[in-house]
Amino acid sequence: MENIVEQRVCLKFCVSNDISCGESLKMLRNTYGEWCISKTRAYEWYKAFKEGREVVVDLPRSGRPSTATTKENIDKIKKLVLENRRMSLRELASEVNISFKSVHNILIHILGMKRVAARLVPKELNFVQRAQRKHVAEDLVSRASTDPTFMKRIITGDETWVYEYDMQTSQQSSEWRLENEPKPKKPRQSRSKIKGETVNKEYYLGVIKRLRESIRRKRPDLWQHNSWMLHHDNAPSHTAIIVKEFLAKNSTKVLDQAPYSPDIAPSDFFYFPS
C-alpha cells in the first residue's frame, strides 16, 4: 500500500511540473518495475490531480467498511505462510476466513511477497553422504594445492540423459518468498522415455579401451609415466567388476567421486534442462 501511495505522490509531482502522463508512467515503470501501477490507474490519478485533487490516499467509501485487511489478519497470514510456504491463496482465505482477493492483496501489496518456483538440485544428501562429499572435495583441493600438474593429469567424461519436464509443475512447486529470500529447491527432473544407445558395463569397457588408446596417441607424456588419472561418477556401468578389473590390471588411477555430486565431475552438467 505504501508503494502505491508513493507512486501517486510521484504522479502529483509530474502534474505540477507539466510532465505528460505517458512520460510520467514511463518513469514509474523504470523505477518500480513489476510493482508499478497499471496504465489505467496511472491515467485516472493523473487526471484527478490535473483537475485539482490534493489527497493521494483513498477517500472513505460509502457502504459497509472493509475489515479484511486488518493487522490481525496480516499477522495470521504471515504466520501461516512462514509455517507452510506452499499454501495456496484459497487455503489461506479459508484459514483466515476472508476473501481470496483480500489474501492476495495482503501477500502482494502489504507483505511484499511473490510466488517463486523451486530451484532444481540433483538430490538432498544425508549426513553420511555429506561427510563423504566433504572428504573427497578436501582431498581434491589438497592435491591441487601441492601438485601444480594435478588438474592437467585428470581425464574425465560422462554419458548424459536428455531430461523431460518434471511431473510436478512450476506452480505446484512454487512457494511464497520475500524479495531477498533464496529460491526453494526440488529434486531432479524425470528422465526422458526416448532411449538412445544403452550404456552398460560392456559398452563402457569399450569406451575405456578406446580412451587408453587415445591417451597413448594424443598424450604421450602422460602415457609414458602412467601419470594420468580417470575421474568418472558412480554409475553402475562405471563401477562394474569387469571395468574395475580392467582398470586395476592396467594400473589406472581413479579419483574418488562422492555420491550424488555431479558438480564435482567437470563434465557432468545439464546443458539441456528439458
C-alpha positions in Angstrom: 0.0 0.0 0.0 2.8 2.4 0.9 4.4 1.7 -2.5 1.1 2.6 -4.3 0.8 5.9 -2.4 4.4 6.7 -3.2 3.7 6.4 -6.9 0.6 8.7 -6.6 2.9 11.3 -5.0 5.2 11.0 -8.0 2.3 11.4 -10.4 1.2 14.5 -8.5 4.7 15.9 -8.7 4.7 15.3 -12.5 1.4 17.0 -12.9 2.8 20.1 -11.0 5.8 20.2 -13.4 3.7 19.8 -16.6 5.1 16.3 -17.4 2.8 14.3 -19.7 1.1 11.2 -18.3 2.8 9.0 -20.8 6.2 10.2 -19.7 5.3 10.0 -16.1 4.2 6.4 -16.5 7.4 5.6 -18.2 9.5 7.0 -15.3 7.3 5.0 -12.8 7.9 1.8 -14.7 11.7 2.4 -14.8 11.7 3.0 -11.0 9.2 0.4 -9.7 9.4 -2.3 -12.4 6.8 -5.1 -11.8 5.4 -3.2 -8.8 4.4 -0.2 -11.0 0.6 0.7 -11.0 -1.3 -0.1 -14.2 -1.7 2.2 -17.1 -5.4 2.7 -16.4 -4.8 3.6 -12.8 -2.0 6.0 -13.7 -4.2 7.9 -16.2 -7.1 8.0 -13.7 -4.9 9.5 -10.9 -3.1 11.8 -13.4 -6.5 13.2 -14.5 -7.7 13.6 -10.9 -4.6 15.6 -9.9 -4.9 17.6 -13.1 -8.5 18.6 -12.0 -7.3 19.7 -8.6 -7.2 16.7 -6.3 -4.8 17.1 -3.4 -5.2 13.9 -1.4 -3.1 10.9 -2.5 -4.7 8.3 -0.3 -8.1 6.6 -1.0 -11.0 8.5 0.4 -13.5 6.7 2.7 -16.2 4.9 0.7 -19.9 4.7 1.4 -21.4 1.5 2.5 -20.1 -1.3 4.6 -16.4 -0.7 5.6 -13.8 -3.2 4.7 -12.4 -5.1 7.7 -10.4 -7.8 5.9 -7.1 -6.0 5.7 -6.5 -5.7 9.4 -3.3 -6.1 11.4 -4.7 -9.3 13.0 -5.4 -10.9 9.6 -2.0 -9.7 8.2 -0.2 -11.3 11.2 -2.2 -14.6 10.8 -1.4 -14.9 7.1 2.2 -14.1 7.7 2.4 -16.8 10.3 0.6 -19.4 8.1 2.9 -18.7 5.1 6.1 -18.9 7.2 4.9 -22.3 8.6 3.9 -23.6 5.1 5.3 -21.8 2.1 3.2 -23.8 -0.4 -0.2 -22.8 0.9 -2.5 -21.6 -1.9 -4.5 -18.4 -1.8 -7.7 -20.3 -1.4 -6.3 -22.3 1.5 -5.1 -19.1 3.3 -8.5 -17.5 2.6 -10.3 -20.5 4.2 -8.0 -20.5 7.2 -8.3 -16.8 8.0 -12.0 -16.6 6.8 -11.6 -13.7 4.4 -11.9 -13.3 0.7 -9.5 -14.6 -1.9 -8.8 -11.1 -3.1 -8.0 -9.8 0.4 -5.5 -12.6 0.9 -3.9 -11.7 -2.5 -3.7 -8.0 -1.5 -2.1 -8.7 1.9 0.5 -11.1 0.4 1.5 -9.0 -2.6 1.0 -5.4 -1.6 1.4 -5.4 2.2 3.8 -8.3 2.9 5.6 -7.8 -0.4 5.8 -11.5 -1.2 5.6 -13.3 -4.5 5.2 -16.9 -5.6 8.5 -18.4 -7.0 9.3 -21.8 -8.5 11.8 -24.2 -6.9 15.4 -24.3 -8.0 16.5 -27.7 -9.1 19.1 -29.7 -7.2 20.3 -33.2 -8.0 19.5 -34.8 -4.7 19.3 -33.9 -1.0 22.3 -35.7 0.7 22.1 -37.4 4.1 24.8 -36.8 6.8 27.0 -39.7 5.7 26.9 -38.7 2.1 27.7 -35.1 3.0 30.7 -36.2 5.1 32.0 -38.3 2.2 31.5 -35.4 -0.2 33.5 -33.1 2.1 36.3 -35.7 2.4 36.5 -36.1 -1.4 36.4 -32.3 -2.0 39.1 -31.7 0.6 41.3 -34.4 -1.0 41.0 -32.8 -4.4 41.8 -29.4 -3.1 44.8 -30.7 -1.2 46.2 -32.5 -4.3 45.7 -29.5 -6.5 47.4 -27.2 -4.0 50.5 -29.4 -3.6 50.9 -30.6 -7.2 50.8 -28.0 -10.0 50.3 -30.6 -12.7 47.4 -32.4 -10.8 44.5 -30.8 -12.8 46.2 -31.3 -16.2 46.6 -35.1 -15.5 42.8 -35.7 -14.9 40.9 -37.3 -17.8 37.1 -37.1 -17.3 34.0 -37.7 -19.3 30.4 -38.9 -19.0 27.4 -40.0 -20.9 24.2 -38.0 -20.5 20.4 -38.3 -20.5 18.1 -35.8 -22.1 15.5 -34.8 -19.4 11.8 -34.1 -19.9 9.8 -31.7 -17.9 9.2 -32.6 -14.3 5.8 -34.2 -13.4 5.5 -31.5 -10.7 4.7 -28.2 -12.4 6.4 -25.0 -11.5 3.2 -23.7 -10.0 2.9 -26.8 -7.8 6.5 -26.5 -6.5 6.4 -22.7 -6.1 6.4 -21.1 -2.7 5.7 -17.7 -1.2 9.0 -15.8 -0.7 10.1 -12.3 0.2 12.2 -10.4 -2.5 15.6 -11.1 -0.8 14.9 -14.7 0.2 16.6 -17.6 -1.8 14.5 -19.8 -4.1 13.3 -23.2 -2.8 14.8 -26.4 -4.1 13.3 -29.6 -5.5 14.7 -32.9 -6.7 15.9 -33.6 -10.2 13.6 -34.0 -13.3 12.5 -37.4 -14.6 14.4 -39.0 -17.4 13.1 -38.9 -20.9 11.4 -42.1 -22.2 13.2 -41.7 -25.6 16.1 -44.1 -25.4 19.4 -43.8 -27.2 22.2 -46.4 -27.0 22.2 -48.2 -23.7 25.4 -47.6 -21.7 26.0 -50.9 -19.9 29.2 -52.3 -18.5 30.3 -53.9 -21.8 29.8 -50.7 -23.7 31.7 -48.7 -21.1 34.6 -51.1 -21.0 34.9 -50.5 -24.8 34.9 -46.7 -24.1 37.8 -47.1 -21.5 39.8 -49.2 -24.0 39.4 -46.6 -26.7 40.2 -43.9 -24.1 43.5 -45.6 -23.3 44.4 -45.8 -27.0 43.6 -42.1 -27.4 45.8 -41.1 -24.4 48.7 -43.2 -25.9 48.4 -41.3 -29.2 47.5 -37.8 -28.0 49.1 -37.5 -24.5 52.4 -39.5 -24.8 53.8 -37.6 -21.8 51.0 -38.9 -19.5 51.1 -42.4 -21.1 54.9 -42.9 -20.7 54.8 -42.5 -16.9 51.2 -43.6 -16.5 50.6 -40.4 -14.6 47.1 -39.7 -15.9 44.0 -40.2 -13.6 40.5 -41.2 -14.5 37.6 -39.2 -13.0 34.1 -40.6 -13.6 31.0 -40.8 -11.4 29.5 -43.8 -9.6 27.1 -45.0 -12.4 26.6 -48.8 -12.3 28.4 -49.2 -15.7 31.4 -47.3 -14.2 31.7 -49.4 -11.1 31.1 -52.8 -12.6 33.5 -55.5 -11.7 34.8 -56.0 -15.3 35.6 -52.3 -15.6 37.3 -52.2 -12.2 39.4 -55.3 -13.1 40.5 -53.8 -16.4 41.5 -50.5 -14.7 43.4 -52.4 -11.9 45.1 -54.7 -14.4 46.4 -51.6 -16.3 47.3 -49.7 -13.1 44.9 -46.9 -13.9 44.5 -44.4 -11.1 40.8 -43.5 -10.4 39.8 -40.4 -8.4 37.1 -40.8 -5.8 33.6 -39.4 -6.6 31.2 -38.6 -3.8 27.7 -40.0 -4.2 25.1 -37.7 -6.0 27.7 -35.0 -6.6 27.7 -34.2 -10.3 29.2 -30.8 -9.8 32.5 -32.4 -8.7 32.9 -34.1 -12.1 33.7 -31.2 -14.5 31.8 -32.8 -17.5 28.6 -33.7 -15.6 26.3 -30.7 -16.2 22.9 -30.3 -17.8 23.2 -28.4 -21.0 19.6 -29.1 -21.9 17.3 -28.7 -18.8 14.2 -30.0 -20.6 
